[in-house]
């Protein structure tokens, strides 16, 4: 994991001037990667560029310092390759870090979409090719790593993080393809991802408005989206039977139906996803950097006790060394002097289930209690800048909750670990769409949620966790898991009928939880983090601008 930074000056400001401007962002960049912080200055014909990067070592046998360069190119990169394409195969065979392999793939690429489109894992990067005199920038197709662009009259900043109140105005780089700037002509171009996003035109126009330039679009053949086909008579008969069953009988019924193959396949895909993310990281925690006798927790799970995190915790326990503890991070915000939030209560209940299922595993239930004074102080000092350029009430409440959870600090313990309702249909709006327009309406809103995911949560969440030198692993957003879930019929992953309220939503994931023995967690009602932790008021309108984030 890294914090990456690039400052391009068309005024050809010298290195000292650019370094002075880098000072505005240096502290934030360095917190993302405390193992190494370096800069590199490039003087070109039409502009000067300062690159900066801080590194947190999470892959390979040793740290790869950045900016990574040769005589022809300079590269800064924040990502993790978990598989796919030639880079993934080289990574498995060599034990090398992915920075060098990613860089070499770009250097040797004849088709950048072909090169990057097959990579499995999150990333954001900036790459200068001196021969072409082009500066490439981009994020993975799901937008799992943060990348912001800032501008003033004659300068551009591209960075993992930003600050409010500087001379630069910022915007998130949309994850709709790979952009490049021709440094000779100052023109922009994009290579769109072949997995076409329905918001492509809208997001590209917003980007063009921000940079005050037209972006040329490379012609590509887009992949075809799955066409909705209504359920057959046989499927409708099965769905009608499901409607009339109580929860316990429902799961037993599903286990003895063709639905069971989906449960087992999801189990294997999630296990493989978790395994790739756990086994590629160093075997020591933040406190034991490069000490090879560490027996502390190196994996933490943001833990509300709900079905999503319960399944991850149980599957992770089958992979992680049985002698090593796992941290379950549970955050609660003070209300009336109490921290007995809904998520704290369900967290304790699901912890008991995990202890019964895995009696030999040490589970550290980390109770992160946040006072209102501490919330206000940390929001002013750091969190508001990390949320920026977003500014809604929802971004405020979720960003703060994730920042404190990722910090993992209690009065007597600091978690040392380093380390998806849009897919499964778990939101109230999914039930509303189903009631209004049946399966076709539900399919449409699930697709809409998925298309919007990169612009709602992921970059912001990356900025929150990375501020503590942590890396979000997002196993539900593994490419193989996503492909499997997205290719299922809507009724094979969720059934948000009022008759099945509490277990019909995310029915596939709940069925897996029940199959694994998490019989209580499997039927817990969906509750958003901001309400379960009591940072937000249910009467707030999440889309409105938060007064806490206004400078």
C-alpha positions as CSV (number, residue, x, y, z in Angstrom):
1,X,0.0,0.0,0.0
2,X,1.2,3.5,-0.8
3,X,0.4,7.1,-0.8
4,X,1.1,8.5,-4.3
5,X,1.5,12.1,-5.4
6,X,2.3,13.9,-8.7
7,X,2.6,17.6,-9.2
8,X,2.7,18.8,-12.8
9,X,3.8,22.4,-13.5
10,X,3.4,23.9,-17.0
11,X,5.1,27.0,-15.6
12,X,8.2,24.8,-15.2
13,X,8.6,25.7,-11.5
14,X,11.9,24.4,-10.1
15,X,12.3,21.5,-7.8
16,X,12.4,23.6,-4.6
17,X,9.2,25.4,-5.5
18,X,7.4,22.1,-6.2
19,X,8.7,20.5,-3.0
20,X,7.4,23.5,-1.0
21,X,3.9,22.8,-2.5
22,X,4.3,19.0,-1.7
23,X,4.7,20.0,1.9
24,X,0.9,20.8,2.0
25,X,0.2,17.1,1.4
26,X,3.3,15.4,2.8
27,X,1.9,14.5,6.2
28,X,-1.2,12.8,4.8
29,X,0.8,11.0,2.1
30,X,3.4,9.7,4.7
31,X,0.7,8.3,7.0
32,X,-0.5,6.0,4.2
33,X,2.9,4.3,4.0
34,X,5.1,4.8,7.0
35,X,7.9,2.5,5.8
36,X,9.4,4.8,3.1
37,X,8.8,8.3,1.7
38,X,10.7,9.6,-1.3
39,X,10.4,12.1,-4.1
40,X,11.7,12.4,-7.7
41,X,11.9,15.5,-9.9
42,X,11.6,15.4,-13.7
43,X,12.4,18.3,-16.0
44,X,10.7,17.9,-19.4
45,X,10.5,20.1,-22.5
46,X,7.1,21.6,-21.7
47,X,6.7,21.1,-18.0
48,X,8.3,19.9,-14.8
49,X,6.9,17.1,-12.6
50,X,7.5,16.2,-9.0
51,X,6.6,12.6,-8.0
52,X,6.2,11.5,-4.4
53,X,5.4,8.2,-2.7
54,X,5.2,6.6,0.7
55,X,5.2,2.8,1.0
56,X,3.6,0.4,3.4
57,X,5.1,-3.0,2.6
58,X,2.4,-5.7,2.2
59,X,3.7,-7.9,-0.7
60,X,6.9,-9.5,-1.9
61,X,10.1,-10.5,0.0
62,X,11.3,-6.9,0.5
63,X,10.2,-3.3,0.2
64,X,10.1,-1.8,-3.3
65,X,10.8,1.9,-2.9
66,X,9.0,4.4,-5.0
67,X,8.9,6.5,-7.2
68,X,10.0,3.5,-9.2
69,X,11.9,4.5,-12.4
70,X,14.4,3.8,-15.1
71,X,16.0,6.1,-17.8
72,X,12.7,6.2,-19.7
73,X,9.9,6.2,-17.1
74,X,8.7,7.1,-13.6
75,X,6.0,5.2,-11.8
76,X,4.1,5.6,-8.5
77,X,1.6,3.0,-7.6
78,X,-0.9,2.0,-4.8
79,X,-2.3,-1.4,-5.3
80,X,-2.3,-5.2,-4.8
81,X,-2.3,-7.7,-7.6
82,X,-4.0,-10.9,-6.5
83,X,-4.1,-12.8,-9.8
84,X,-5.2,-12.6,-13.4
85,X,-3.1,-11.9,-16.5
86,X,0.7,-12.3,-16.8
87,X,1.5,-10.2,-13.8
88,X,-0.6,-12.4,-11.5
89,X,1.2,-15.5,-12.7
90,X,4.6,-13.9,-12.3
91,X,3.7,-12.8,-8.8
92,X,2.8,-16.4,-7.8
93,X,6.0,-17.8,-9.2
94,X,8.6,-15.2,-8.2
95,X,7.6,-14.0,-4.8
96,X,8.5,-10.5,-6.0
97,X,6.4,-7.4,-5.1
98,X,3.8,-6.3,-7.6
99,X,5.2,-2.8,-8.1
100,X,8.0,-3.8,-10.3
101,X,5.9,-6.3,-12.3
102,X,3.1,-3.7,-12.8
103,X,5.7,-1.2,-14.0
104,X,7.3,-3.7,-16.4
105,X,3.9,-4.6,-17.8
106,X,3.2,-0.9,-18.6
107,X,6.7,-0.5,-20.2
108,X,6.2,-3.5,-22.5
109,X,2.5,-3.0,-23.2
110,X,1.3,-2.6,-26.8
111,X,-2.4,-2.4,-25.6
112,X,-2.9,-0.8,-22.2
113,X,-6.4,-2.0,-21.9
114,X,-5.4,-5.6,-22.6
115,X,-2.5,-5.3,-20.2
116,X,-4.5,-3.9,-17.3
117,X,-7.9,-5.3,-18.0
118,X,-6.9,-8.8,-16.9
119,X,-5.3,-7.8,-13.6
120,X,-7.2,-8.9,-10.5
121,X,-6.9,-6.6,-7.5
122,X,-7.2,-3.0,-6.6
123,X,-4.9,-0.3,-7.8
124,X,-4.3,3.4,-8.7
125,X,-1.2,4.7,-10.4
126,X,0.6,7.5,-12.2
127,X,3.0,6.6,-15.0
128,X,5.3,8.9,-17.0
129,X,6.6,7.6,-20.3
130,X,9.3,10.0,-21.4
131,X,9.6,8.4,-24.9
132,X,5.9,9.0,-25.6
133,X,5.9,12.2,-23.5
134,X,2.7,11.0,-21.9
135,X,1.5,10.9,-18.3
136,X,-0.9,8.1,-17.6
137,X,-3.3,8.0,-14.6
138,X,-5.9,5.5,-13.7
139,X,-7.8,3.3,-11.1
140,X,-9.0,-0.3,-11.4
141,X,-12.4,-0.8,-12.9
142,X,-14.1,-1.1,-9.4
143,X,-12.4,2.0,-8.1
144,X,-11.1,0.4,-4.9
145,X,-8.2,2.7,-4.4
146,X,-8.4,6.5,-4.1
147,X,-7.0,8.8,-6.8
148,X,-7.8,12.5,-6.8
149,X,-7.0,15.2,-9.3
150,X,-6.5,18.9,-8.3
151,X,-6.0,21.9,-10.4
152,X,-5.2,25.6,-10.4
153,X,-4.4,27.8,-13.4
154,X,-1.3,26.1,-14.6
155,X,-0.7,23.1,-12.4
156,X,-2.2,19.7,-11.8
157,X,-1.9,17.6,-8.7
158,X,-2.7,13.8,-8.8
159,X,-2.8,12.3,-5.3
160,X,-4.2,9.6,-3.1
161,X,-5.4,12.3,-0.6
162,X,-6.0,16.0,-0.6
163,X,-6.6,18.9,1.8
164,X,-9.3,21.5,2.0
165,X,-8.5,25.2,1.8
166,X,-5.4,24.9,-0.5
167,X,-4.9,26.7,-3.8
168,X,-6.1,23.5,-5.5
169,X,-9.6,22.3,-6.1
170,X,-10.0,18.5,-6.1
171,X,-12.1,15.8,-7.7
172,X,-12.0,12.0,-7.7
173,X,-10.6,10.6,-10.9
174,X,-13.5,8.5,-12.2
175,X,-12.8,4.7,-12.6
176,X,-14.1,4.6,-16.2
177,X,-10.8,3.8,-17.9
178,X,-7.2,4.9,-18.2
179,X,-6.5,8.6,-18.9
180,X,-3.4,10.1,-20.3
181,X,-2.1,13.6,-21.0
182,X,0.0,14.3,-24.1
183,X,2.6,16.6,-22.5
184,X,3.5,18.1,-25.9
185,X,0.0,19.2,-26.9
186,X,-1.6,19.3,-23.3
187,X,-4.5,17.2,-24.7
188,X,-6.3,14.5,-22.8
189,X,-7.4,11.0,-23.9
190,X,-9.1,8.1,-22.3
191,X,-9.0,4.3,-23.0
192,X,-12.4,3.3,-21.6
193,X,-12.7,0.0,-19.8
194,X,-14.4,-2.7,-22.0
195,X,-16.7,-3.4,-19.1
196,X,-18.8,-0.4,-19.9
197,X,-20.2,1.7,-17.1
198,X,-23.7,3.1,-17.7
199,X,-22.5,6.3,-16.1
200,X,-19.5,6.6,-18.5
201,X,-20.8,9.7,-20.5
202,X,-22.0,11.5,-17.4
203,X,-18.7,10.9,-15.4
204,X,-16.6,11.8,-18.4
205,X,-18.5,15.1,-18.9
206,X,-18.1,15.9,-15.2
207,X,-14.3,15.3,-15.5
208,X,-14.1,17.4,-18.7
209,X,-15.9,20.2,-16.9
210,X,-13.4,20.0,-14.0
211,X,-10.3,20.2,-16.2
212,X,-11.9,22.6,-18.6
213,X,-10.9,20.5,-21.6
214,X,-12.4,17.9,-23.9
215,X,-11.1,14.4,-23.4
216,X,-10.7,12.3,-26.6
217,X,-12.1,8.8,-26.4
218,X,-10.3,5.8,-27.8
219,X,-12.8,3.6,-29.7
220,X,-13.3,0.2,-28.1
221,X,-15.7,-2.7,-28.3
222,X,-17.6,-2.9,-25.0
223,X,-18.5,-6.2,-23.3
224,X,-22.2,-7.0,-23.5
225,X,-24.2,-6.7,-20.3
226,X,-26.3,-9.6,-19.2
227,X,-29.9,-9.3,-20.5
228,X,-32.7,-9.7,-17.9
229,X,-34.9,-12.7,-18.5
230,X,-37.9,-13.2,-16.3
231,X,-38.2,-16.4,-14.1
232,X,-39.5,-19.5,-15.9
233,X,-42.6,-21.3,-14.7
234,X,-40.5,-23.8,-12.8
235,X,-38.5,-21.1,-11.1
236,X,-41.7,-19.2,-10.2
237,X,-43.1,-22.4,-8.6
238,X,-39.9,-22.7,-6.5
239,X,-40.0,-19.1,-5.5
240,X,-43.7,-19.4,-4.4
241,X,-42.7,-22.4,-2.2
242,X,-39.9,-20.3,-0.6
243,X,-42.4,-17.5,0.3
244,X,-44.4,-19.8,2.5
245,X,-41.5,-21.2,4.6
246,X,-40.2,-19.9,8.0
247,X,-36.5,-19.1,8.2
248,X,-35.3,-22.5,9.7
249,X,-37.3,-24.5,7.2
250,X,-36.4,-22.2,4.4
251,X,-32.6,-22.8,4.8
252,X,-33.1,-26.6,5.0
253,X,-35.3,-26.4,1.9
254,X,-32.6,-24.5,0.0
255,X,-29.9,-26.9,1.1
256,X,-31.8,-29.7,-0.6
257,X,-32.5,-27.8,-3.8
258,X,-30.5,-26.8,-6.9
259,X,-29.7,-23.6,-4.9
260,X,-27.2,-25.5,-2.9
261,X,-24.6,-25.5,-5.7
262,X,-24.5,-21.7,-5.5
263,X,-24.0,-21.7,-1.8
264,X,-21.0,-24.1,-2.1
265,X,-19.5,-22.1,-5.0
266,X,-19.8,-18.8,-3.1
267,X,-18.1,-20.5,-0.1
268,X,-15.1,-21.6,-2.2
269,X,-14.8,-18.3,-4.1
270,X,-14.9,-16.3,-0.8
271,X,-12.3,-18.7,0.8
272,X,-10.0,-18.3,-2.2
273,X,-10.5,-14.5,-2.1
274,X,-9.6,-14.3,1.6
275,X,-6.7,-16.7,1.1
276,X,-5.2,-14.5,-1.6
277,X,-5.4,-11.5,0.6
278,X,-4.0,-13.0,3.7
279,X,-1.3,-15.3,2.4
280,X,0.4,-12.5,0.3
281,X,0.9,-10.2,3.3
282,X,4.0,-10.2,5.6
283,X,3.8,-12.5,8.7
284,X,4.4,-9.7,11.1
285,X,2.3,-6.8,12.4
286,X,3.0,-3.0,12.6
287,X,4.7,-3.4,16.0
288,X,7.1,-6.1,14.8
289,X,8.2,-4.7,11.5
290,X,10.6,-7.1,9.9
291,X,10.8,-9.2,13.1
292,X,10.1,-12.7,12.1
293,X,8.9,-14.0,15.5
294,X,5.6,-12.0,15.6
295,X,2.6,-13.8,17.1
296,X,0.2,-10.8,17.2
297,X,-2.9,-10.3,15.1
298,X,-2.1,-9.3,11.5
299,X,-5.7,-9.4,10.3
300,X,-8.6,-7.3,11.5
301,X,-12.2,-7.5,10.6
302,X,-14.5,-4.4,10.9
303,X,-17.2,-6.2,13.0
304,X,-20.8,-5.2,13.6
305,X,-21.9,-8.8,14.1
306,X,-23.9,-8.8,10.9
307,X,-23.9,-11.6,8.4
308,X,-21.3,-10.1,6.0
309,X,-18.5,-9.8,8.6
310,X,-19.5,-13.0,10.4
311,X,-19.0,-15.0,7.3
312,X,-15.6,-13.4,6.6
313,X,-14.5,-14.0,10.2
314,X,-15.4,-17.6,10.1
315,X,-13.8,-18.3,6.7
316,X,-10.7,-16.3,7.6
317,X,-10.3,-18.5,10.7
318,X,-9.9,-21.6,8.5
319,X,-6.9,-19.9,6.7
320,X,-5.1,-17.9,9.4
321,X,-2.5,-19.7,11.6
322,X,-4.6,-21.2,14.5
323,X,-2.1,-19.8,17.1
324,X,-2.5,-16.2,15.8
325,X,-5.4,-14.1,17.1
326,X,-7.9,-12.3,14.9
327,X,-9.0,-8.8,15.8
328,X,-12.8,-8.0,15.5
329,X,-13.1,-4.2,15.5
330,X,-16.4,-2.9,16.8
331,X,-16.9,0.9,16.9
332,X,-19.5,2.7,19.0
333,X,-20.2,6.4,19.4
334,X,-21.3,7.9,22.7
335,X,-24.9,8.7,23.2
336,X,-26.1,9.8,26.6
337,X,-22.9,8.5,28.2
338,X,-23.5,4.9,26.8
339,X,-21.8,2.8,24.2
340,X,-24.5,0.1,24.1
341,X,-25.2,0.6,20.5
342,X,-27.1,-1.9,18.3
343,X,-23.8,-3.0,16.6
344,X,-22.1,-3.5,20.0
345,X,-24.9,-5.8,21.1
346,X,-25.0,-7.9,17.9
347,X,-21.2,-7.9,17.9
348,X,-21.1,-9.6,21.3
349,X,-23.8,-12.1,20.2
350,X,-22.0,-13.1,17.0
351,X,-18.7,-13.2,18.9
352,X,-20.3,-16.0,21.1
353,X,-21.3,-17.9,17.9
354,X,-17.7,-17.6,16.6
355,X,-16.3,-18.8,19.9
356,X,-18.6,-21.8,19.9
357,X,-17.7,-22.7,16.3
358,X,-13.9,-22.0,16.7
359,X,-13.2,-22.7,20.4
360,X,-9.4,-22.8,20.0
361,X,-9.1,-19.5,18.1
362,X,-8.3,-16.3,20.1
363,X,-10.8,-13.6,19.1
364,X,-9.8,-10.1,20.2
365,X,-13.1,-8.2,20.4
366,X,-11.8,-4.7,20.2
367,X,-14.4,-2.2,21.5
368,X,-13.6,1.2,20.0
369,X,-15.6,3.8,22.0
370,X,-15.6,7.3,20.7
371,X,-16.8,10.3,22.7
372,X,-18.5,13.2,21.1
373,X,-15.5,15.5,21.9
374,X,-13.1,13.1,20.4
375,X,-15.2,12.8,17.3
376,X,-15.4,16.5,16.8
377,X,-11.7,17.0,17.4
378,X,-10.6,14.3,15.0
379,X,-13.1,15.3,12.4
380,X,-11.7,18.9,12.4
381,X,-8.0,17.8,12.6
382,X,-7.9,15.0,10.0
383,X,-11.1,13.3,8.9
384,X,-12.7,16.2,7.1
385,X,-9.6,16.4,4.8
386,X,-9.8,12.7,4.1
387,X,-13.4,12.8,3.2
388,X,-12.8,15.8,0.8
389,X,-13.8,16.4,-2.0
390,X,-17.0,14.6,-0.8
391,X,-19.2,16.5,1.6
392,X,-22.5,14.8,2.3
393,X,-23.9,13.8,5.6
394,X,-23.6,10.2,4.6
395,X,-19.9,10.6,3.7
396,X,-19.4,12.4,7.0
397,X,-21.0,9.7,9.2
398,X,-19.6,6.7,7.3
399,X,-16.1,8.2,6.9
400,X,-15.9,9.0,10.6
401,X,-17.1,5.5,11.6
402,X,-14.6,3.8,9.3
403,X,-11.7,6.1,10.4
404,X,-12.1,5.3,14.1
405,X,-12.8,1.6,13.4
406,X,-9.6,1.4,11.2
407,X,-7.6,3.1,13.9
408,X,-8.5,0.2,16.2
409,X,-7.5,2.0,19.5
410,X,-9.0,1.3,23.0
411,X,-7.6,2.5,26.4
412,X,-5.6,-0.7,26.8
413,X,-5.1,-2.1,23.3
414,X,-4.1,-0.9,19.9
415,X,-4.9,-3.3,17.1
416,X,-1.6,-4.0,15.2
417,X,-3.2,-5.5,12.0
418,X,-2.2,-4.2,8.6
419,X,-4.5,-5.2,6.7
420,X,-21.4,-5.8,0.0
421,X,-24.8,-5.1,0.0
422,X,-24.7,-3.7,-3.6
423,X,-23.9,-7.3,-4.8
424,X,-26.3,-9.3,-2.7
425,X,-29.3,-6.9,-2.5
426,X,-29.4,-6.0,1.2
427,X,-30.8,-2.5,1.2
428,X,-34.4,-1.3,1.9
429,X,-34.5,0.3,-1.6
430,X,-34.1,-3.2,-3.1
431,X,-37.3,-4.3,-1.3
432,X,-39.1,-1.2,-2.5
433,X,-38.0,-1.9,-6.1
434,X,-39.1,-5.5,-5.9
435,X,-42.5,-4.5,-4.5
436,X,-43.0,-1.9,-7.2
437,X,-41.7,-3.7,-10.3
438,X,-41.0,-7.3,-9.3
439,X,-37.9,-9.0,-10.4
440,X,-37.2,-6.8,-13.4
441,X,-37.3,-3.6,-11.2
442,X,-35.0,-5.3,-8.6
443,X,-32.6,-6.4,-11.3
444,X,-32.5,-2.8,-12.6
445,X,-31.7,-1.2,-9.2
446,X,-29.1,-3.8,-8.3
447,X,-27.3,-3.0,-11.6
448,X,-27.6,0.7,-10.9
449,X,-26.1,0.2,-7.4
450,X,-23.3,-1.7,-8.8
451,X,-22.5,0.9,-11.5
452,X,-22.5,3.6,-8.9
453,X,-20.3,1.8,-6.4
454,X,-17.0,3.3,-7.4
455,X,-18.4,6.8,-7.0
456,X,-20.1,6.3,-3.6
457,X,-17.9,4.5,-1.2
458,X,-14.7,2.9,-2.2
459,X,-12.2,5.7,-2.7
460,X,-13.4,7.4,0.5
461,X,-13.1,4.2,2.5
462,X,-9.6,3.7,1.2
463,X,-8.6,7.1,2.4
464,X,-10.1,6.5,5.8
465,X,-8.3,3.2,6.5
466,X,-5.0,4.1,4.9
467,X,-4.6,7.1,7.1
468,X,-3.7,4.6,9.9
469,X,-1.3,2.6,7.6
470,X,-4.1,-0.1,7.2
471,X,-5.1,-1.7,4.0
472,X,-8.8,-2.5,3.2
473,X,-8.8,-6.0,1.6
474,X,-12.5,-6.0,0.4
475,X,-12.8,-9.8,-0.3
476,X,-16.4,-9.4,-1.5
477,X,-15.0,-7.3,-4.4
478,X,-12.7,-10.0,-5.6
479,X,-13.1,-10.2,-9.4
480,X,-14.0,-13.9,-9.3
481,X,-16.6,-13.3,-6.6
482,X,-18.1,-10.3,-8.4
483,X,-18.3,-12.2,-11.7
484,X,-20.1,-15.1,-10.1
485,X,-22.6,-13.0,-8.2
486,X,-23.3,-10.6,-11.1
487,X,-23.9,-13.5,-13.5
488,X,-26.6,-15.1,-11.2
489,X,-30.2,-14.5,-11.7
490,X,-31.5,-11.9,-9.3
491,X,-33.7,-14.4,-7.4
492,X,-30.6,-16.6,-6.8
493,X,-28.9,-13.9,-4.7
494,X,-31.8,-12.0,-3.0
495,X,-35.5,-12.3,-2.3
496,X,-36.6,-9.0,-0.6
497,X,-40.2,-9.9,-0.2
498,X,-42.1,-8.5,2.9
499,X,-42.9,-12.1,3.8
500,X,-39.2,-13.0,4.0
501,X,-38.1,-9.7,5.8
502,X,-35.0,-10.3,7.8
503,X,-33.6,-13.3,5.8
504,X,-34.9,-13.0,2.2
505,X,-32.6,-10.0,1.6
506,X,-29.1,-11.3,0.6
507,X,-30.6,-14.8,0.8
508,X,-27.5,-16.4,-0.8
509,X,-25.1,-14.9,1.7
510,X,-27.5,-15.7,4.6
511,X,-27.8,-19.3,3.4
512,X,-24.0,-19.6,3.3
513,X,-23.9,-18.2,6.9
514,X,-26.5,-20.7,8.1
515,X,-24.7,-23.6,6.3
516,X,-21.4,-22.6,8.1
517,X,-23.2,-22.8,11.5
518,X,-23.8,-19.0,12.0
519,X,-27.5,-19.6,12.6
520,X,-28.1,-16.4,14.6
521,X,-26.0,-14.1,12.4
522,X,-27.7,-15.5,9.3
523,X,-31.1,-13.9,10.2
524,X,-29.9,-10.6,11.7
525,X,-31.7,-7.7,10.2
526,X,-29.6,-5.4,7.9
527,X,-28.4,-2.3,9.7
528,X,-26.3,0.5,8.2
529,X,-23.0,1.2,9.9
530,X,-23.9,4.8,10.6
531,X,-27.0,3.8,12.5
532,X,-25.6,0.6,14.1
533,X,-22.7,2.6,15.6
534,X,-25.0,5.5,16.4
535,X,-22.9,8.2,14.8
536,X,-25.9,9.3,12.7
537,X,-29.5,10.2,13.3
538,X,-32.0,8.2,11.3
539,X,-33.8,11.5,10.6
540,X,-30.8,13.0,8.8
541,X,-31.0,13.1,5.0
542,X,-27.7,11.5,3.9
543,X,-27.4,13.2,0.5
544,X,-27.5,16.7,2.0
545,X,-24.2,18.7,2.6
546,X,-22.8,18.1,6.1
547,X,-22.2,21.3,8.0
548,X,-19.4,19.5,9.8
549,X,-17.4,19.3,6.6
550,X,-17.9,22.9,5.5
551,X,-14.7,25.1,6.0
